[in-house]
């Protein structure tokens, strides 16, 4: 069995790996000595990234369980059984909850929540049988914070965290680790035009570093920056009016932000025009 505390030689599969956070994760795992494969709906972009980083690239639609199974099988045949799966692909619509197109809400649920569920259900049984493995999900600080202007996105991320808590409990004692990495706003296409609130604007490398560190030192919940977790837990102990003031100071009002920013009228890389439509606040995979 491979030691859980080392990254070198591990086989790592990253979804949404063509750009943004996924690309940074692939780069840092490669630098740490892992053997990396990336999957993405945009196969051409994934192949460009693979050529740049010296990794493997495959087409992947995380909303399709068969596509996910094929992706992991391709990785197994090419590199070997997956030691670490990083669920990273994600999309986001920003704006007032009552202006969000129904297709946008549905697409976020399919990619951000069902995409993670598909990945866990596909990868976890083999890891359980092997007695080791690590399932890492790039969630969001929206998993634990109230985020005006990102209602459905936040719902998907709250759902992801709840799903991981339940499956982690079911898998306790199997040797398989679970990690939810929850970053604040990251400088990617996904967050273009949004505000950062009390925290700094993160770079994809910041999130990637947290993901790679989690393999060496497994933890279940990781927030980036780190202060978000303790502050949120403390705030949850306080009366609601006080909690509201704390979160109001920490979390930006993205409804006001997008109305004041060019993003409000920009069509930014929608999931697909046919399935999700293109609207006020689209930004697309990968996170």
C-alpha positions as CSV (number, residue, x, y, z in Angstrom):
1,X,0.0,0.0,0.0
2,X,1.3,3.5,-0.8
3,X,1.8,5.7,2.2
4,X,-0.9,8.3,2.6
5,X,1.6,11.0,3.6
6,X,3.6,11.1,0.3
7,X,2.6,12.6,-3.1
8,X,5.5,11.3,-5.2
9,X,4.4,8.5,-7.5
10,X,0.7,8.8,-6.8
11,X,-1.8,8.7,-9.7
12,X,-4.0,11.8,-9.6
13,X,-7.0,12.6,-11.7
14,X,-8.3,16.1,-11.8
15,X,-11.7,17.2,-13.3
16,X,-12.0,20.6,-14.9
17,X,-8.3,20.5,-15.4
18,X,-7.9,22.5,-18.6
19,X,-7.7,25.9,-17.0
20,X,-8.0,27.9,-13.8
21,X,-7.7,26.1,-10.5
22,X,-7.8,22.7,-12.1
23,X,-4.7,23.5,-14.2
24,X,-2.9,24.9,-11.2
25,X,-3.7,21.7,-9.2
26,X,-2.4,19.5,-12.1
27,X,0.8,21.6,-12.3
28,X,1.5,21.5,-8.6
29,X,0.9,17.7,-8.3
30,X,3.2,17.2,-11.3
31,X,5.9,19.3,-9.6
32,X,5.5,17.2,-6.5
33,X,6.2,14.0,-8.4
34,X,2.7,12.7,-9.0
35,X,1.5,11.2,-12.3
36,X,-1.4,13.3,-13.4
37,X,-4.4,13.0,-15.7
38,X,-6.9,15.8,-16.4
39,X,-10.4,15.6,-17.6
40,X,-12.5,18.4,-19.2
41,X,-15.4,19.0,-21.5
42,X,-13.1,21.1,-23.6
43,X,-10.8,18.4,-24.8
44,X,-8.8,20.7,-27.1
45,X,-8.0,23.0,-24.1
46,X,-7.2,20.0,-21.9
47,X,-4.8,18.7,-24.5
48,X,-3.1,22.0,-24.8
49,X,-2.7,22.1,-21.0
50,X,-1.5,18.5,-21.0
51,X,1.2,19.3,-23.5
52,X,2.3,22.3,-21.5
53,X,2.5,20.4,-18.2
54,X,3.5,16.9,-19.4
55,X,0.3,15.2,-18.1
56,X,-2.4,13.1,-19.7
57,X,-5.7,14.6,-21.0
58,X,-9.1,13.0,-21.6
59,X,-12.6,14.2,-22.5
60,X,-14.9,14.3,-19.5
61,X,-18.5,15.4,-18.9
62,X,-18.9,15.2,-15.1
63,X,-22.7,15.2,-15.4
64,X,-22.6,11.9,-17.2
65,X,-21.8,8.9,-15.0
66,X,-20.7,6.8,-18.0
67,X,-18.3,9.5,-19.1
68,X,-16.9,9.6,-15.6
69,X,-16.5,5.9,-15.5
70,X,-14.8,6.0,-18.9
71,X,-12.4,8.8,-17.7
72,X,-11.3,6.8,-14.7
73,X,-10.9,3.6,-16.8
74,X,-8.8,5.5,-19.3
75,X,-6.6,6.8,-16.5
76,X,-6.3,3.3,-15.0
77,X,-5.2,1.8,-18.4
78,X,-2.8,4.6,-19.1
79,X,-1.3,5.3,-15.7
80,X,-2.8,2.8,-13.2
81,X,-5.5,2.9,-10.5
82,X,-6.3,6.4,-9.3
83,X,-4.9,7.2,-5.9
84,X,-6.3,10.7,-5.7
85,X,-9.4,12.1,-7.4
86,X,-9.8,15.9,-7.4
87,X,-13.4,16.9,-8.1
88,X,-12.8,20.5,-9.4
89,X,-15.1,21.2,-12.3
90,X,-17.7,23.9,-11.6
91,X,-19.9,26.7,-13.0
92,X,-21.5,29.7,-11.5
93,X,-24.3,32.2,-12.3
94,X,-24.2,35.5,-10.3
95,X,-27.2,37.8,-9.8
96,X,-30.4,38.2,-8.0
97,X,-32.0,34.8,-7.2
98,X,-35.3,35.7,-8.9
99,X,-33.6,36.7,-12.1
100,X,-31.6,33.5,-12.5
101,X,-32.8,31.5,-15.5
102,X,-34.1,28.0,-14.7
103,X,-31.6,26.5,-17.0
104,X,-28.7,28.2,-15.1
105,X,-30.0,26.7,-11.8
106,X,-30.3,23.3,-13.3
107,X,-26.9,23.4,-14.9
108,X,-25.2,24.3,-11.6
109,X,-26.9,21.5,-9.8
110,X,-25.8,19.1,-12.6
111,X,-22.2,20.1,-12.7
112,X,-21.4,21.3,-9.2
113,X,-23.4,18.8,-7.1
114,X,-24.3,15.8,-9.3
115,X,-20.8,16.0,-10.9
116,X,-19.2,15.5,-7.5
117,X,-21.6,12.7,-6.6
118,X,-20.8,11.0,-9.9
119,X,-17.1,11.2,-9.2
120,X,-17.4,9.9,-5.6
121,X,-19.7,7.0,-6.6
122,X,-17.4,6.0,-9.5
123,X,-14.0,6.3,-7.7
124,X,-14.8,5.4,-4.1
125,X,-15.6,1.6,-4.4
126,X,-12.3,0.8,-6.0
127,X,-10.4,2.8,-3.4
128,X,-12.3,1.1,-0.6
129,X,-11.4,-2.3,-2.1
130,X,-7.8,-1.3,-2.3
131,X,-7.8,0.0,1.2
132,X,-6.4,3.4,0.4
133,X,-7.2,6.5,-1.7
134,X,-8.1,10.2,-1.3
135,X,-11.2,12.0,-2.6
136,X,-10.7,15.7,-2.7
137,X,-13.4,18.2,-3.7
138,X,-12.8,21.8,-4.5
139,X,-16.0,23.2,-2.9
140,X,-16.2,26.9,-1.9
141,X,-16.4,29.1,1.1
142,X,-20.0,29.4,-0.1
143,X,-20.4,25.9,1.4
144,X,-20.5,27.5,4.9
145,X,-21.2,31.2,4.3
146,X,-24.3,33.2,3.2
147,X,-23.5,34.5,-0.3
148,X,-26.0,37.0,-1.7
149,X,-26.0,36.9,-5.5
150,X,-24.9,33.2,-5.6
151,X,-27.9,31.5,-4.2
152,X,-28.0,28.3,-6.4
153,X,-24.2,28.1,-6.5
154,X,-24.2,28.2,-2.7
155,X,-26.9,25.6,-2.5
156,X,-24.8,23.3,-4.7
157,X,-21.7,23.8,-2.5
158,X,-23.7,23.3,0.8
159,X,-25.0,20.1,-0.8
160,X,-21.5,19.0,-1.7
161,X,-20.3,19.5,1.9
162,X,-23.3,17.6,3.2
163,X,-22.8,14.7,0.8
164,X,-19.1,14.4,1.7
165,X,-19.8,14.4,5.4
166,X,-22.3,11.5,4.9
167,X,-20.1,9.4,2.6
168,X,-17.0,10.0,4.7
169,X,-18.9,8.6,7.7
170,X,-20.0,5.6,5.7
171,X,-16.4,5.0,4.6
172,X,-14.8,5.5,8.0
173,X,-12.2,2.8,8.7
174,X,-11.6,1.9,5.0
175,X,-8.4,3.8,4.6
176,X,-10.0,6.3,2.1
177,X,-9.6,10.0,3.0
178,X,-12.0,12.8,2.1
179,X,-11.2,16.5,1.9
180,X,-13.4,19.5,1.1
181,X,-11.3,22.5,0.1
182,X,-13.3,25.7,0.5
183,X,-11.7,28.8,-1.0
184,X,-13.0,32.3,-1.0
185,X,-13.0,34.3,-4.3
186,X,-10.3,33.1,-6.7
187,X,-8.9,35.1,-9.7
188,X,-10.4,32.9,-12.5
189,X,-13.0,33.3,-15.2
190,X,-15.6,31.8,-12.8
191,X,-15.2,34.8,-10.4
192,X,-14.8,37.6,-13.0
193,X,-16.4,40.8,-11.9
194,X,-17.3,39.6,-8.4
195,X,-16.3,41.2,-5.1
196,X,-13.9,39.6,-2.5
197,X,-15.4,41.0,0.7
198,X,-13.1,40.9,3.7
199,X,-10.6,38.5,2.2
200,X,-7.9,38.9,-0.5
201,X,-8.4,37.9,-4.1
202,X,-6.8,34.4,-4.2
203,X,-4.7,33.0,-7.0
204,X,-5.4,29.5,-8.4
205,X,-2.0,28.5,-7.0
206,X,-3.2,29.2,-3.4
207,X,-6.0,26.7,-3.8
208,X,-3.8,24.2,-5.6
209,X,-1.2,24.3,-2.8
210,X,-4.0,23.5,-0.2
211,X,-5.1,20.6,-2.3
212,X,-1.6,19.1,-2.6
213,X,-0.9,19.7,1.1
214,X,-4.1,17.8,1.9
215,X,-2.6,14.6,0.4
216,X,0.5,14.8,2.6
217,X,-1.5,15.8,5.7
218,X,-5.1,14.6,5.2
219,X,-7.8,16.9,6.7
220,X,-11.5,16.9,6.0
221,X,-12.4,20.6,5.9
222,X,-9.9,23.2,4.7
223,X,-10.8,26.9,4.1
224,X,-8.6,29.2,2.0
225,X,-7.8,31.7,3.6
226,X,-7.6,29.6,6.8
227,X,-9.3,32.2,9.0
228,X,-12.7,31.7,7.3
229,X,-13.3,28.4,9.1
230,X,-12.7,29.5,12.7
231,X,-14.5,32.8,12.2
232,X,-17.6,31.0,10.8
233,X,-17.6,28.5,13.6
234,X,-17.4,31.3,16.2
235,X,-20.1,33.3,14.5
236,X,-22.5,30.3,14.5
237,X,-22.4,30.4,18.3
238,X,-23.7,34.0,18.4
239,X,-27.2,35.5,18.2
240,X,-28.5,35.9,14.7
241,X,-28.3,39.7,14.5
242,X,-24.6,39.6,15.5
243,X,-24.0,36.8,13.1
244,X,-25.6,38.8,10.3
245,X,-23.3,41.8,11.0
246,X,-20.2,39.6,11.0
247,X,-21.2,37.9,7.7
248,X,-22.2,41.2,6.2
249,X,-18.7,42.5,6.8
250,X,-17.0,39.3,5.5
251,X,-19.1,38.4,2.5
252,X,-19.6,40.7,-0.5
253,X,-23.1,41.4,-1.9
254,X,-22.6,40.0,-5.4
255,X,-26.0,41.3,-6.5
256,X,-24.9,44.9,-6.1
257,X,-21.4,44.0,-7.5
258,X,-22.6,42.5,-10.8
259,X,-25.0,45.4,-11.4
260,X,-22.1,47.8,-11.0
261,X,-19.7,45.7,-13.1
262,X,-19.4,44.9,-16.8
263,X,-20.1,41.3,-16.0
264,X,-23.8,42.1,-15.6
265,X,-24.1,42.5,-19.4
266,X,-21.4,40.1,-20.4
267,X,-21.9,36.5,-21.6
268,X,-19.0,34.7,-20.0
269,X,-18.3,31.2,-21.2
270,X,-21.6,29.5,-20.5
271,X,-21.8,25.8,-19.6
272,X,-23.4,25.3,-23.1
273,X,-25.8,27.5,-24.9
274,X,-28.2,24.7,-25.6
275,X,-28.4,23.2,-22.1
276,X,-28.1,26.2,-19.8
277,X,-28.6,29.3,-21.9
278,X,-26.4,32.4,-21.6
279,X,-27.2,35.1,-19.2
280,X,-26.4,37.9,-16.8
281,X,-23.8,36.3,-14.6
282,X,-22.4,33.2,-16.3
283,X,-18.9,31.9,-15.7
284,X,-18.0,28.4,-16.5
285,X,-15.7,25.5,-15.7
286,X,-13.3,25.1,-14.4
287,X,-13.1,26.6,-10.9
